[in-house]
């Protein structure tokens, strides 16, 4: 059985998330997930004081939320890491939709810090339980099969940003994060709102549904997360086959690689680049321009 740190290394390397020499920004809350993530990265980065930065938001949703800053600084600023803190004042809290508003505030802060430091990778601590919870919520709320696919290991922060969000813990269970934190002497803060099954639909999944499913099969979380990953690959395969057929209408004998389709998909999603091309082979290119997309041979 692989150690958690070894699995973490393999995830970063196999999904090409970042290197140990890249400057990265970790979103940290003081909870066990992001505390373990920061500790793993401190070990992984070749020069953590130069490459590893932390960003924390105090949402002021609890009277003792100020303790998060104290704990984060005690465990990580004390090691020479630079930690950026920001308060979301209660006066700015909306009367409804507070979870989405809090997320928007956090992500805007992460983007500000990353842009200021010249960082292109923001690291989040979402894990296998989060993956399973999200999949079940999507399934329960309805929709077509394409909406149930897994969270991505890596994605752009938004459609107009060169900053990426990566999740190197997606196949690691919450129980394993707790075990690692205890074995390494880390401290963390439990948010009481996460323990209340009546607080949110996600909490009901977390506190009631998943434990019941694990009684049926202790590997339920892994299986649900694997299912979501299979759906994601099915979507990718579908796009690949569609584009391959389209290309072959113009160039029947042209070989096309999945990596080229992935590059073209990224180009299509990049709203900052209205024009661009991906070279295929034999002087054939996939072209993106303001009027649409096309396959073009250089001699045409």
N, C-alpha and C positions, 0 to 999 in steps of 0.2 A: 504493500500500500504506500503510495507516495505521501510525503509530508506535505503539509499545507503550503509551505514556502516553495517547495519544488513544483507543486501544481500551479502556483502563482507564476513562477518563472516560465513554465511551459505555456501557460495561457498567453503571456506577453509575447513570447517568441513565436508560437504557432500562428497567432492572429496578427502578428507584426504591429503591435499596438504602439510601441515606442522602444527606445534603447536606453540603457543605463547611463548614457551620456546626454540625453535630452533634458532640457528644462521642462518640468511638469508642475501643474498646479493641482493639489488635492482638495476636494470639497470635504471638509471635516465638520462634524456636528458635536462631537463629544460622546456619541453613542459607540457601541462596541464595533459596529461594521466599519465605520470610517477610521476609528482608532487603530484597529488591526491593519487596515489598508495603509495608513500612514507609517505604521511600524514596519510592515513588509517592504514598503518603498524606501524607507531609511536604510534597510539592509541591501536593497537591490541597486540603488543609485550609486555610481562610482564615487561621486563627490556630493553627498546630500546637501551640504550647506550651500553649494553653488547651484545645484540642479533641482532641489526639491523645495516647493513652497506650498503653504497651506492657506486656505481661505475659509473663514467661519462667519456665519450669520447668527446673531442672537435675535430670534423672532419675537422675543418678549411675550411668549404665549403662556409662560409659567412664571410665578413670582421668583423662583430660584434659578431662572435661566442664565443669570450672570455667572453661575458656577461653571458653566461650559467653558467660558473663556479662561477661567482660572485653571481648570484641569488641563486644557489643551496646551496652555503656555507652560505649565509645570512639566508635562511629559515631552513636549516637542520643542518649544522655544528654548528650553533649558539645554537642548542638544545642539543649539546653534542654528536651528531652522527659523526662517522668517515666516511669521504668521500674520495674516491680514484679517482683522476683525471689523465687522460692521453691524450696527443695530438697526433693526426694522421697528421703528417706534410704534407703539400701540395706537397713536393718533392717526397713523396711516393704514391701519387695518380696516378692511372693508367689512360691512355687516353681513355679507354672504360671499361664498366662494373664496374663503380665506386660504384654502390649500393651494389653489391655482395662483392666487395673488402672491403667496409666500414663495412658491416655486419661481414665478416670474422675477421677483425681487432678488432671489438667490442667483439665478442664472445671469441676470444683468450685472450683478456684483462680480461673479466669476469672470465674465467677459471683460469687465473693466480692468480687473487685476491682471488677467492674462495678457491683454493688449498692452498694458503699461510695462509689463516685464518682458514682452516679446516671446511669450509662451504660446505654443500652438496645440498643446494637449492638456485637457482638463480631465482628471480621473475621478470617477464616481465609485461608490462602494456597493452598488447593487449586486445582489448575490442570487443563488439558485432559488431561495425561498421567494424573493421578490419576483423572479421570473415566473414561478409557479402561480403566485398570487395574481399577477397581471394577466396571465393566460386564462385563469379561471374567471376573473372578473369580465374579461372580454367575451368569454364563452357565455356567461350568464346573461350579460346585457344584450346579446344577440348580434346579428350581422353575418356577413359572408365569411367563408373560411380564411380569406386573405387577411382579415383584421386580427386573426388569432396568432399571427406569427410572433416569434420571440423578439425580445429586445436585442438590438445589435451590439456586438462587441465594440464597435466603433461607428461613429456617425458624425456628420458636421453639427456644430453647435446650433446653427440655423442655416437657412438657405443662402444667406448672403455673407457667411463667415468662413474664413480659412481655418478657424480653430475647431479642433475635433474633441468630442467627448468619448472617452473610452471606459470600458467596464471590465477590468481584469478578474473579477470575482464571480462571474455569472454562473459558473458550474460548481461553486463551493457553497455548501449548506451553512445556514446560520449556526447550527449546532457546532460545526467545525470551527467557526469564528470564535464562538464562546470558549471552546476548549483551548484554542491557541492563545486567546487573551489571558485565560487563567494560568496557563502553563508558562507564560512569559512575564507574568506579574503586571500586566497592563491594568489601568483603571478606566472606567467608563461610567456614563450616566444613563440610566434607564428613563425614558420619557413615559410617564404614567398613562398618557393618552394613547400610546401604542398598545397598552394592555387591555383597554376597554373595548369589548366586542360591539358595544352599542354606539361607539364614537364615529366610526366610518364603516362603509361596506368592506374596505380592505381589512380592517381589524377583525370583522366577522370571519373573513376567509382565513386570516392569520391565526386567530385564537380558537376558532371552533371547527371550521371545515378541514383545514390541512391536518390538524392533530387527529381528527376522526379518520381521514384517509390514510394517515400513517399507521393507524391501528390495523387497518385492512392490509396495508402493504408498507413496510418501513421505508421502501424506496419510492414512495408515491411522489415526493417532490422531484426527485431526479427524473422520473418517468414523465411527469407533466412538462418539465422544462425541456426534456428531449423531444417530446411531441411538438412543442412550439418551435423548436429548432428545425425539425423536419418540415414543418409548414413553411418556414422561412426559406429553406433550401428549395422547396417545391416552387415557390414564387420566383426565386432566382433562376431555376431551371426553365420555368415558363418564359421568362423574359429572354433568356439565352436562346431558346429554340425559336421564338418569334423573330428575333433579330437575325438569327442565322438563316432562317428561311427568306427573310426580306433581302439580305445581302446576296444570297445565292440566286435570286431572281435577276440581279444585275451582273453577277460574276459567278456562274455555276460551279466552277472548279476551284474557287478560292478557299483555302483553309482559314478557319477563324477560331481563335482561342477564347476561352472564358475570360481570361485576364483583359483582353481587348474590349469585350462587352462590359466588364466591370469599369474600365476606364471611361468608356463612352457614357455609361449610366451616370458616373460621377460628373462628367462634363455637362450632361443634360440638366442635372440638379443644381449646377453652379450658376446662379442667377447673375453673378458678377461678370460672367463671361458669355455674352450673347453669341459669340462666334468661336469656333474651334474645330479641331479635327483629330481623329485617331487613325494613324497609319496601320493598315492591315497587312497586305502583302501584294506583290506584283503591281505596285503603283496604284493600288485601290485604297481609298480612305472613306471613313465614316465622317460626314461633315455636319456640324451644327451651325446654323445661322439664324438670323432674326425671323425668317419666313418659315423655318421648319428644319427638317433633317433630310439628308440624302446620302446615297452611295455614289462616289465619283471616281472614275478612272482618270489618271493624270493626263492621258492623251486625248481625252474627250473635250 
